[in-house]
């Protein structure tokens, strides 16, 4: 698959990307260089690091970083690679620290990345303390989600997503808290997973008993996206509303008084390029992050965000466990379906560029974004 071939296909949002875009390791290498190392990547939520010294880690091929809450309350994204001989700092996943101590030779760093201690280095002509600070990556917090970019030239994230602000405002995304997260590896290319999350055409096939009865495929409404995002909505079936709730939990408007009739009667899906999909479901929100492991495997992390009052319910543990089981069931359906798609894309007779339905416009827009980043158009 050459860049010229990619440039010529699907520019009108009517066809999918060619199969080799999902199966060729060289294509993934190009994406890592021109997409993941240049654009904004979500690495977590500020609620996960509430106090000074709290940190979360994020891994991408060729990149190991951590988002660290500073003493002044700000968030910095720092390299986890020790400046001595490249051992990794911090604990996988995250934790809490007063200092970061390298497990290899005990070099010690402040929360902001400054080198504090380097045992036995006095007398070394190659050692300059001021040259040994942990690199800091450009970062930005948008609606309480933490993003990083490796590029100083990346456009301001908030400005890129400004057009979504009015549509998302009733959901109060920035006020939500993390209830739980589900993380697993899928046997599929990262783009298959992103595309699956960015369209609801598959509800009738993949989610026949979970989502289709509540949010039927026939009602899917694709909304025009922007250069950095896509969006679609799925109106609820006639007998469902998030306001209805259940006896053991408050109604959606009790949890979030800003929700109006539209928010109570639809599932709203926002895709933020390259690898983030956010599902707004009444007072609760699910953030899906898709990170390539290799060309045929993707790390999927789904974070369930809720209003703070949701976590304070007397029966919060039981309610959240039921939420977790429901989300796990939906994720399991998607995981199996995406694995099958990956197998099909690897077949000799895979469609060269499958036609897209009008309700799959977000998939076409995602393809257009990739062409722009990879081809420079």
One Martini backbone bead per residue (centre of mass of N, CA, C, O) as a GRO file, in nm:
protein
  377
    1UNK     BB    1   0.089   0.041   0.028
    2UNK     BB    2   0.057   0.350  -0.094
    3UNK     BB    3   0.005   0.680  -0.068
    4UNK     BB    4  -0.127   0.719  -0.346
    5UNK     BB    5  -0.347   0.504  -0.305
    6UNK     BB    6  -0.474   0.634  -0.056
    7UNK     BB    7  -0.546   0.913  -0.183
    8UNK     BB    8  -0.760   0.788  -0.405
    9UNK     BB    9  -0.931   0.679  -0.161
   10UNK     BB   10  -1.228   0.796  -0.020
   11UNK     BB   11  -1.265   1.125  -0.032
   12UNK     BB   12  -1.612   1.104  -0.007
   13UNK     BB   13  -1.693   0.889   0.232
   14UNK     BB   14  -1.783   0.603   0.064
   15UNK     BB   15  -1.517   0.449   0.162
   16UNK     BB   16  -1.304   0.237   0.276
   17UNK     BB   17  -1.026   0.119   0.368
   18UNK     BB   18  -0.782  -0.063   0.284
   19UNK     BB   19  -0.674  -0.360   0.414
   20UNK     BB   20  -0.360  -0.291   0.450
   21UNK     BB   21  -0.409  -0.073   0.673
   22UNK     BB   22  -0.461  -0.330   0.889
   23UNK     BB   23  -0.194  -0.545   0.808
   24UNK     BB   24   0.055  -0.349   0.780
   25UNK     BB   25   0.337  -0.277   0.954
   26UNK     BB   26   0.430  -0.027   0.787
   27UNK     BB   27   0.172   0.136   0.834
   28UNK     BB   28   0.196   0.157   1.139
   29UNK     BB   29   0.466   0.306   1.141
   30UNK     BB   30   0.347   0.557   1.002
   31UNK     BB   31   0.135   0.623   1.219
   32UNK     BB   32   0.329   0.664   1.454
   33UNK     BB   33   0.481   0.902   1.318
   34UNK     BB   34   0.217   1.089   1.192
   35UNK     BB   35   0.016   1.058   1.448
   36UNK     BB   36   0.109   0.971   1.748
   37UNK     BB   37   0.371   1.190   1.725
   38UNK     BB   38   0.166   1.463   1.656
   39UNK     BB   39  -0.084   1.419   1.813
   40UNK     BB   40  -0.345   1.398   2.028
   41UNK     BB   41  -0.330   1.204   2.337
   42UNK     BB   42  -0.500   1.012   2.549
   43UNK     BB   43  -0.409   0.924   2.912
   44UNK     BB   44  -0.650   1.050   3.097
   45UNK     BB   45  -0.771   1.149   3.427
   46UNK     BB   46  -0.770   1.381   3.679
   47UNK     BB   47  -0.925   1.200   3.895
   48UNK     BB   48  -0.673   0.988   3.910
   49UNK     BB   49  -0.496   1.264   4.020
   50UNK     BB   50  -0.571   1.447   4.297
   51UNK     BB   51  -0.278   1.438   4.422
   52UNK     BB   52   0.019   1.495   4.514
   53UNK     BB   53   0.202   1.233   4.336
   54UNK     BB   54   0.011   1.145   4.147
   55UNK     BB   55   0.002   0.872   3.895
   56UNK     BB   56   0.007   0.794   3.541
   57UNK     BB   57   0.041   0.564   3.283
   58UNK     BB   58   0.180   0.549   2.936
   59UNK     BB   59   0.165   0.340   2.640
   60UNK     BB   60   0.374   0.332   2.346
   61UNK     BB   61   0.534   0.276   2.085
   62UNK     BB   62   0.823   0.444   2.197
   63UNK     BB   63   0.646   0.517   2.471
   64UNK     BB   64   0.705   0.646   2.818
   65UNK     BB   65   0.468   0.777   3.046
   66UNK     BB   66   0.365   1.042   3.291
   67UNK     BB   67   0.109   1.165   3.493
   68UNK     BB   68   0.164   1.447   3.721
   69UNK     BB   69   0.094   1.570   4.024
   70UNK     BB   70   0.149   1.871   4.156
   71UNK     BB   71   0.189   2.088   4.415
   72UNK     BB   72   0.005   2.316   4.248
   73UNK     BB   73  -0.206   2.110   4.072
   74UNK     BB   74  -0.077   2.042   3.833
   75UNK     BB   75   0.005   1.889   3.509
   76UNK     BB   76   0.252   1.651   3.415
   77UNK     BB   77   0.435   1.515   3.132
   78UNK     BB   78   0.658   1.244   3.167
   79UNK     BB   79   0.922   1.069   3.146
   80UNK     BB   80   1.028   0.722   3.235
   81UNK     BB   81   1.327   0.771   3.142
   82UNK     BB   82   1.620   0.737   3.249
   83UNK     BB   83   1.923   0.941   3.220
   84UNK     BB   84   2.125   0.708   3.236
   85UNK     BB   85   2.010   0.374   3.135
   86UNK     BB   86   1.678   0.356   3.074
   87UNK     BB   87   1.511   0.306   3.298
   88UNK     BB   88   1.204   0.263   3.455
   89UNK     BB   89   0.971   0.461   3.599
   90UNK     BB   90   0.767   0.354   3.802
   91UNK     BB   91   0.449   0.215   3.799
   92UNK     BB   92   0.247   0.025   3.648
   93UNK     BB   93  -0.031   0.254   3.592
   94UNK     BB   94   0.057   0.362   3.891
   95UNK     BB   95   0.045   0.612   4.173
   96UNK     BB   96   0.254   0.716   4.451
   97UNK     BB   97   0.478   1.007   4.505
   98UNK     BB   98   0.763   1.204   4.613
   99UNK     BB   99   0.958   1.027   4.439
  100UNK     BB  100   1.170   0.920   4.171
  101UNK     BB  101   1.307   0.590   4.166
  102UNK     BB  102   1.544   0.414   4.033
  103UNK     BB  103   1.574   0.058   4.020
  104UNK     BB  104   1.881   0.041   3.924
  105UNK     BB  105   2.063   0.329   4.048
  106UNK     BB  106   1.896   0.550   4.225
  107UNK     BB  107   1.789   0.767   4.083
  108UNK     BB  108   1.650   1.101   4.155
  109UNK     BB  109   1.318   1.256   4.129
  110UNK     BB  110   1.115   1.494   4.091
  111UNK     BB  111   0.790   1.565   4.004
  112UNK     BB  112   0.915   1.768   3.764
  113UNK     BB  113   1.210   1.606   3.681
  114UNK     BB  114   1.423   1.674   3.864
  115UNK     BB  115   1.733   1.618   3.967
  116UNK     BB  116   1.848   1.502   4.291
  117UNK     BB  117   1.995   1.207   4.253
  118UNK     BB  118   2.349   1.063   4.195
  119UNK     BB  119   2.512   0.808   4.262
  120UNK     BB  120   2.859   0.815   4.210
  121UNK     BB  121   2.904   1.085   4.003
  122UNK     BB  122   3.139   1.199   4.110
  123UNK     BB  123   3.390   1.273   3.862
  124UNK     BB  124   3.218   1.285   3.609
  125UNK     BB  125   3.262   1.424   3.291
  126UNK     BB  126   2.956   1.332   3.178
  127UNK     BB  127   2.826   1.496   3.422
  128UNK     BB  128   2.513   1.695   3.422
  129UNK     BB  129   2.254   1.776   3.605
  130UNK     BB  130   2.100   1.976   3.403
  131UNK     BB  131   2.086   1.729   3.174
  132UNK     BB  132   1.891   1.522   3.381
  133UNK     BB  133   1.609   1.582   3.298
  134UNK     BB  134   1.298   1.506   3.253
  135UNK     BB  135   1.109   1.496   3.000
  136UNK     BB  136   0.863   1.719   2.870
  137UNK     BB  137   0.537   1.711   2.763
  138UNK     BB  138   0.300   1.824   2.587
  139UNK     BB  139  -0.001   1.950   2.748
  140UNK     BB  140  -0.367   1.890   2.801
  141UNK     BB  141  -0.681   1.993   2.937
  142UNK     BB  142  -0.993   1.831   2.846
  143UNK     BB  143  -1.255   1.778   3.021
  144UNK     BB  144  -1.044   1.622   3.227
  145UNK     BB  145  -0.861   1.535   2.998
  146UNK     BB  146  -0.549   1.393   2.920
  147UNK     BB  147  -0.304   1.531   2.700
  148UNK     BB  148  -0.064   1.452   2.441
  149UNK     BB  149   0.237   1.574   2.265
  150UNK     BB  150   0.530   1.555   2.048
  151UNK     BB  151   0.433   1.832   1.920
  152UNK     BB  152   0.487   2.179   1.884
  153UNK     BB  153   0.274   2.207   1.621
  154UNK     BB  154   0.023   2.150   1.750
  155UNK     BB  155  -0.280   2.218   1.784
  156UNK     BB  156  -0.506   2.343   1.974
  157UNK     BB  157  -0.732   2.151   2.127
  158UNK     BB  158  -0.969   2.335   2.210
  159UNK     BB  159  -0.997   2.466   1.930
  160UNK     BB  160  -1.054   2.198   1.770
  161UNK     BB  161  -1.324   2.144   1.982
  162UNK     BB  162  -1.523   2.392   1.997
  163UNK     BB  163  -1.775   2.282   1.826
  164UNK     BB  164  -1.863   2.079   2.078
  165UNK     BB  165  -1.944   2.238   2.333
  166UNK     BB  166  -2.256   2.277   2.319
  167UNK     BB  167  -2.326   1.970   2.290
  168UNK     BB  168  -2.171   1.886   2.577
  169UNK     BB  169  -2.248   2.068   2.822
  170UNK     BB  170  -2.485   1.906   2.971
  171UNK     BB  171  -2.280   1.665   3.075
  172UNK     BB  172  -2.038   1.756   3.252
  173UNK     BB  173  -1.754   1.619   3.207
  174UNK     BB  174  -1.556   1.779   3.409
  175UNK     BB  175  -1.727   1.656   3.680
  176UNK     BB  176  -1.644   1.376   3.657
  177UNK     BB  177  -1.596   1.038   3.774
  178UNK     BB  178  -1.427   0.755   3.848
  179UNK     BB  179  -1.548   0.425   3.883
  180UNK     BB  180  -1.425   0.253   3.633
  181UNK     BB  181  -1.212   0.004   3.462
  182UNK     BB  182  -1.147  -0.148   3.137
  183UNK     BB  183  -0.882  -0.381   3.042
  184UNK     BB  184  -0.778  -0.491   2.707
  185UNK     BB  185  -0.696  -0.721   2.449
  186UNK     BB  186  -0.725  -0.704   2.103
  187UNK     BB  187  -0.761  -0.890   1.787
  188UNK     BB  188  -0.685  -0.591   1.647
  189UNK     BB  189  -0.689  -0.316   1.488
  190UNK     BB  190  -0.719   0.005   1.591
  191UNK     BB  191  -0.921   0.097   1.363
  192UNK     BB  192  -1.140  -0.107   1.405
  193UNK     BB  193  -1.210  -0.013   1.692
  194UNK     BB  194  -1.273   0.281   1.627
  195UNK     BB  195  -1.493   0.231   1.413
  196UNK     BB  196  -1.684   0.071   1.593
  197UNK     BB  197  -1.723   0.320   1.797
  198UNK     BB  198  -1.819   0.531   1.544
  199UNK     BB  199  -2.062   0.322   1.506
  200UNK     BB  200  -2.428   0.192   1.492
  201UNK     BB  201  -2.484  -0.019   1.261
  202UNK     BB  202  -2.408  -0.286   1.453
  203UNK     BB  203  -2.641  -0.333   1.656
  204UNK     BB  204  -2.816  -0.551   1.498
  205UNK     BB  205  -2.574  -0.766   1.502
  206UNK     BB  206  -2.400  -0.744   1.782
  207UNK     BB  207  -2.649  -0.594   1.978
  208UNK     BB  208  -2.940  -0.738   1.991
  209UNK     BB  209  -2.970  -0.756   2.334
  210UNK     BB  210  -2.845  -0.474   2.435
  211UNK     BB  211  -2.880  -0.210   2.226
  212UNK     BB  212  -3.105  -0.234   2.008
  213UNK     BB  213  -3.367  -0.207   2.191
  214UNK     BB  214  -3.276   0.099   2.275
  215UNK     BB  215  -3.071   0.154   2.002
  216UNK     BB  216  -3.163   0.167   1.699
  217UNK     BB  217  -3.040   0.167   1.381
  218UNK     BB  218  -3.277   0.329   1.237
  219UNK     BB  219  -3.191   0.611   1.410
  220UNK     BB  220  -2.934   0.692   1.299
  221UNK     BB  221  -2.727   1.002   1.333
  222UNK     BB  222  -2.521   1.171   1.126
  223UNK     BB  223  -2.286   1.415   1.196
  224UNK     BB  224  -2.101   1.665   1.127
  225UNK     BB  225  -1.772   1.706   1.128
  226UNK     BB  226  -1.429   1.753   1.176
  227UNK     BB  227  -1.089   1.750   1.161
  228UNK     BB  228  -1.091   1.606   1.484
  229UNK     BB  229  -1.395   1.489   1.442
  230UNK     BB  230  -1.684   1.289   1.532
  231UNK     BB  231  -2.056   1.236   1.498
  232UNK     BB  232  -2.326   1.058   1.674
  233UNK     BB  233  -2.674   0.951   1.694
  234UNK     BB  234  -2.911   0.754   1.914
  235UNK     BB  235  -3.216   0.709   1.940
  236UNK     BB  236  -3.447   0.604   2.136
  237UNK     BB  237  -3.675   0.417   2.209
  238UNK     BB  238  -4.003   0.481   2.287
  239UNK     BB  239  -3.961   0.320   2.591
  240UNK     BB  240  -3.696   0.510   2.642
  241UNK     BB  241  -3.520   0.659   2.931
  242UNK     BB  242  -3.291   0.795   3.147
  243UNK     BB  243  -3.511   0.902   3.349
  244UNK     BB  244  -3.642   0.642   3.453
  245UNK     BB  245  -3.477   0.430   3.562
  246UNK     BB  246  -3.441   0.294   3.891
  247UNK     BB  247  -3.512   0.217   4.215
  248UNK     BB  248  -3.180   0.213   4.300
  249UNK     BB  249  -3.180   0.501   4.145
  250UNK     BB  250  -3.150   0.788   4.023
  251UNK     BB  251  -3.217   1.009   3.813
  252UNK     BB  252  -3.061   1.184   3.572
  253UNK     BB  253  -3.151   1.476   3.677
  254UNK     BB  254  -3.049   1.432   3.967
  255UNK     BB  255  -2.746   1.402   3.869
  256UNK     BB  256  -2.826   1.608   3.609
  257UNK     BB  257  -2.983   1.915   3.554
  258UNK     BB  258  -2.883   1.974   3.243
  259UNK     BB  259  -3.062   1.775   3.130
  260UNK     BB  260  -3.247   1.713   2.849
  261UNK     BB  261  -3.452   1.565   2.629
  262UNK     BB  262  -3.223   1.483   2.434
  263UNK     BB  263  -3.025   1.346   2.646
  264UNK     BB  264  -3.260   1.135   2.746
  265UNK     BB  265  -3.303   1.019   2.415
  266UNK     BB  266  -2.981   0.963   2.372
  267UNK     BB  267  -2.694   0.850   2.200
  268UNK     BB  268  -2.368   0.990   2.222
  269UNK     BB  269  -2.099   1.009   1.973
  270UNK     BB  270  -1.745   1.078   2.017
  271UNK     BB  271  -1.474   1.135   1.794
  272UNK     BB  272  -1.122   1.152   1.867
  273UNK     BB  273  -0.840   1.219   1.716
  274UNK     BB  274  -0.736   0.902   1.673
  275UNK     BB  275  -0.832   0.712   1.973
  276UNK     BB  276  -1.120   0.843   2.061
  277UNK     BB  277  -1.421   0.742   2.248
  278UNK     BB  278  -1.741   0.896   2.337
  279UNK     BB  279  -2.010   0.800   2.556
  280UNK     BB  280  -2.334   0.944   2.594
  281UNK     BB  281  -2.548   0.840   2.888
  282UNK     BB  282  -2.666   1.073   3.019
  283UNK     BB  283  -2.499   1.085   3.327
  284UNK     BB  284  -2.313   0.890   3.167
  285UNK     BB  285  -1.965   0.799   3.077
  286UNK     BB  286  -1.767   0.662   2.804
  287UNK     BB  287  -1.415   0.599   2.772
  288UNK     BB  288  -1.236   0.524   2.474
  289UNK     BB  289  -0.916   0.360   2.436
  290UNK     BB  290  -0.686   0.316   2.150
  291UNK     BB  291  -0.390   0.104   2.144
  292UNK     BB  292  -0.126   0.005   1.984
  293UNK     BB  293   0.069  -0.292   1.980
  294UNK     BB  294   0.003  -0.396   1.691
  295UNK     BB  295  -0.135  -0.463   1.389
  296UNK     BB  296  -0.332  -0.703   1.560
  297UNK     BB  297  -0.328  -0.518   1.831
  298UNK     BB  298  -0.531  -0.382   2.113
  299UNK     BB  299  -0.559  -0.147   2.357
  300UNK     BB  300  -0.837  -0.142   2.582
  301UNK     BB  301  -0.999   0.144   2.742
  302UNK     BB  302  -1.271   0.161   2.978
  303UNK     BB  303  -1.432   0.452   3.119
  304UNK     BB  304  -1.642   0.512   3.396
  305UNK     BB  305  -1.843   0.800   3.423
  306UNK     BB  306  -1.959   0.998   3.707
  307UNK     BB  307  -2.120   1.142   3.930
  308UNK     BB  308  -2.051   1.197   4.255
  309UNK     BB  309  -2.338   1.106   4.364
  310UNK     BB  310  -2.319   0.814   4.262
  311UNK     BB  311  -2.085   0.732   4.473
  312UNK     BB  312  -2.293   0.810   4.731
  313UNK     BB  313  -2.457   0.582   4.732
  314UNK     BB  314  -2.564   0.334   4.936
  315UNK     BB  315  -2.556   0.126   4.660
  316UNK     BB  316  -2.301   0.167   4.475
  317UNK     BB  317  -2.168  -0.111   4.443
  318UNK     BB  318  -2.409  -0.257   4.308
  319UNK     BB  319  -2.453  -0.060   4.073
  320UNK     BB  320  -2.160  -0.076   3.953
  321UNK     BB  321  -2.158  -0.379   3.902
  322UNK     BB  322  -2.385  -0.370   3.692
  323UNK     BB  323  -2.245  -0.179   3.501
  324UNK     BB  324  -2.000  -0.358   3.447
  325UNK     BB  325  -2.150  -0.600   3.325
  326UNK     BB  326  -2.274  -0.448   3.091
  327UNK     BB  327  -2.011  -0.344   2.962
  328UNK     BB  328  -1.875  -0.622   2.928
  329UNK     BB  329  -2.082  -0.737   2.729
  330UNK     BB  330  -2.039  -0.528   2.505
  331UNK     BB  331  -1.733  -0.565   2.472
  332UNK     BB  332  -1.739  -0.867   2.397
  333UNK     BB  333  -1.890  -0.825   2.131
  334UNK     BB  334  -1.679  -0.638   1.999
  335UNK     BB  335  -1.429  -0.813   2.020
  336UNK     BB  336  -1.529  -1.047   1.839
  337UNK     BB  337  -1.600  -0.881   1.587
  338UNK     BB  338  -1.316  -0.749   1.538
  339UNK     BB  339  -1.163  -1.016   1.501
  340UNK     BB  340  -1.316  -1.100   1.247
  341UNK     BB  341  -1.239  -0.858   1.073
  342UNK     BB  342  -0.934  -0.908   1.076
  343UNK     BB  343  -0.950  -1.174   0.925
  344UNK     BB  344  -1.090  -1.064   0.670
  345UNK     BB  345  -0.863  -0.852   0.595
  346UNK     BB  346  -0.649  -1.105   0.545
  347UNK     BB  347  -0.785  -1.182   0.298
  348UNK     BB  348  -0.768  -1.211  -0.043
  349UNK     BB  349  -1.101  -1.126  -0.069
  350UNK     BB  350  -1.098  -0.856   0.030
  351UNK     BB  351  -1.223  -0.561   0.016
  352UNK     BB  352  -1.077  -0.291  -0.127
  353UNK     BB  353  -1.346  -0.083  -0.075
  354UNK     BB  354  -1.592  -0.047   0.113
  355UNK     BB  355  -1.902   0.053   0.133
  356UNK     BB  356  -2.078   0.333   0.268
  357UNK     BB  357  -2.304   0.441   0.470
  358UNK     BB  358  -2.447   0.726   0.576
  359UNK     BB  359  -2.419   0.627   0.888
  360UNK     BB  360  -2.085   0.607   0.819
  361UNK     BB  361  -1.949   0.886   0.807
  362UNK     BB  362  -1.733   0.870   1.039
  363UNK     BB  363  -1.551   0.675   0.877
  364UNK     BB  364  -1.488   0.864   0.643
  365UNK     BB  365  -1.367   1.091   0.823
  366UNK     BB  366  -1.140   0.921   0.941
  367UNK     BB  367  -1.006   0.862   0.666
  368UNK     BB  368  -0.951   1.159   0.600
  369UNK     BB  369  -0.765   1.215   0.833
  370UNK     BB  370  -0.546   1.006   0.759
  371UNK     BB  371  -0.478   1.121   0.483
  372UNK     BB  372  -0.387   1.397   0.584
  373UNK     BB  373  -0.153   1.290   0.771
  374UNK     BB  374  -0.007   1.091   0.556
  375UNK     BB  375  -0.027   1.279   0.278
  376UNK     BB  376  -0.075   1.605   0.314
  377UNK     BB  377  -0.378   1.711   0.217
   0.00000   0.00000   0.00000
